[in-house]
Amino acid sequence: MTAAVHSDIPARLDRLPWSRWHWRVVIALGVAWVLDGLEVTLVGSIGAVLERPDTLGLSAGEIGWSGSIYIAGAVIGALLFGRLTDRLGRKKLFLVTLVVYTLGTLATAFSPNFAFFALCRFITGLGIGGEYAAINSAIDELIPARVRGRVNLAINGSFWIGAALGAGLSLVLLDPRVIGPVWGWRAGFALGAVLAVAILLVRRHVPESPRWLMAHGRADEALRIVETIEAEVRAQHGPLALAEGRVAYGGGHHRSPSMREVAHVLLRRYRARSVVAVALMVSQAFFYNAIFFTYALVLTRFYGVAEDNVALYIFPFALGNVLGPLLLGPLFDSVGRRKMIALTYVLAGVGLAFTGWAFMMGWLDARSQALCWSAVFFLASAAASSAYLTVSEVFPLEMRAMAIAIFYAIGMGAGGFVAPVLFGVLIETGSRGAVMVGYAIGATLVIIAGLLALRYAADAECKPLEEVAPPLSSEIGSTGIGD
């Protein structure tokens, strides 16, 4: 076994002032959530259109199933590509997963029937699921610790920029004066693929994570990347502060951990963190997918909204979801992770319960329903984003992407897959009381998750990743971060 390598690369990355280089990374990588929001909203906005006999003639149940099949693809994609991300590197996988997404969404535009449509949604989900694992791990390892919370929340919240874009596209493309419903929904998916190709060209210039390179014995390459980043930042901000703290990467241990080792870390070493991660991911997945995948059906069936006007009601919903992480995000770095996760989860659950009750009692119309959702999801969006932040920063570097994938898969499999199907069935009953049962389940889940986080979540705010969860192959030096 070779001697351990002591490196100050993590400290050098964390002490960098915010710069144009960081903005490029955030835009190139964070746009993955814009794409996901675009996909989900297109399906949500055109759900009623796809029921028409001159399009695909789907039933409400089939629309619900298409959402669940998309989630199933995302779950499998996260597990498959998450494992490869830890083995082969962040950069290779965030390029591959974007290609898979592009092919899937482009093929969706040519769907002749439900079976083909469902298959394309599955492939698209594969790419998006892989993106979550590769992108979250890369972002956390490249962004300075002092702003990691707010940046991660803002990026995850950008899903709703994609949602607004999807709503706007559907509104324009479904307009008979532009393309119309028969062909407009196909054009929307094709345009999503064009956007993905443009992003792929930008993303090629994002470097591999120096932290990942160090853990895999590629110290020289890591050093070259950091020196290049520092030179660019120095040119913008002048001399840089000294980096304090070194991490010792164990000699000879340059492989990804086995699944048995991953299981040991999750179930033994960080058991409490794993319980919190499961609760946060399952509850937010059910909460979001229950409401958003069936939003168009609620508007058209219970409020009589015309199918070509559904997208108008997405905008206030998306606005609340974008503003929540942006405005509340800094508090996750200053007030702290545990307090803010608990606060946003519990208040979102209470808001959902009251809004669901008002819906059941018939006190709302389409406009006031949309405004209520906007207020509820101002909180819920920050809460859901903090779930992804939590699973990406509280486990060791060598298994970070796999940990993200596992908890994403559990959350989306248990909450995301079940919710659209369940709500599709509940909505088909035509009973507001039946739909309220689903809302009550979602509210209960997020409130319980918030209380668990208050008790057991890690205090990771402003701390280097290596202090929150030391690499499996390292120990913190006596003069470094862990003292």
ZIDA-V870750 format. One record per pair of residues at least 6 apart in sequence whose C-alpha atoms are under 6 Angstrom apart, sorted by the first residue. I is the first residue (numbers start at 1). J is the second residue. Records with the same first field share a line. If there is no record, write none. Layout:
# ZIDA-V870750
I: J / J
This chain:
# ZIDA-V870750
1: 251 / 252
2: 251 / 252
3: 251
4: 249 / 250 / 251
5: 248 / 249
6: 247 / 248
7: 246 / 247
8: 246
11: 243
12: 243
14: 144 / 145
28: 203
30: 155
33: 158 / 159
34: 158 / 159 / 161 / 162
35: 162
37: 159 / 160 / 162 / 163
38: 162 / 163 / 166
41: 163 / 166
42: 166
44: 293 / 296
45: 296 / 310 / 311
48: 307
50: 56 / 57 / 58
51: 57 / 58 / 59
55: 182
56: 113
61: 424
64: 420 / 421 / 424
65: 421
66: 118
68: 417
69: 122
70: 121 / 122 / 125
71: 417
73: 122 / 125 / 126
74: 125 / 126 / 128 / 129
75: 129 / 409
77: 126 / 129 / 130
78: 129 / 130 / 133 / 405
79: 405
81: 130
82: 133 / 401 / 402 / 405
83: 402
85: 93 / 134
86: 401
87: 256
90: 134 / 138
91: 208
94: 134
97: 127 / 130 / 131
100: 127
101: 124 / 127
102: 193 / 196
104: 120 / 123 / 124
105: 124 / 189 / 193
106: 190 / 193
108: 117 / 120
109: 186 / 189 / 190
111: 117
133: 401 / 404 / 405
137: 401
145: 462 / 463 / 464
146: 462
149: 332 / 333
150: 329 / 330
153: 325 / 329 / 385
154: 325 / 326
156: 385
157: 322 / 325
160: 318 / 322
164: 315 / 318
167: 311
171: 311
173: 179 / 184
174: 180 / 181 / 184
210: 222
213: 222
216: 254
217: 254
245: 480 / 481
246: 477 / 480
247: 476 / 477
248: 474 / 475
249: 473 / 474
250: 473 / 474
256: 398
266: 274
276: 453
279: 449
280: 387 / 449
281: 387 / 411
282: 411 / 415
283: 445 / 446
284: 384
285: 411 / 412 / 415 / 416
286: 415 / 416 / 419
287: 442
289: 416 / 419
290: 419 / 420
293: 420
299: 305
303: 366
316: 374
317: 374
320: 374 / 377 / 378
321: 377 / 378 / 381
324: 378 / 379 / 381 / 382
325: 382
332: 340
333: 461
336: 461
337: 459
338: 453 / 454 / 457
339: 454
341: 383
342: 450 / 451 / 453 / 454
344: 379 / 383
345: 383 / 446 / 447 / 450
346: 447 / 450
348: 376 / 379 / 380
349: 443 / 446 / 447
351: 376
352: 443
353: 440 / 443
356: 436 / 439
360: 432 / 433
391: 404
392: 404
394: 468 / 469
395: 469
396: 469 / 470 / 471
397: 471
426: 434 / 435
460: 468
467: 482
476: 482
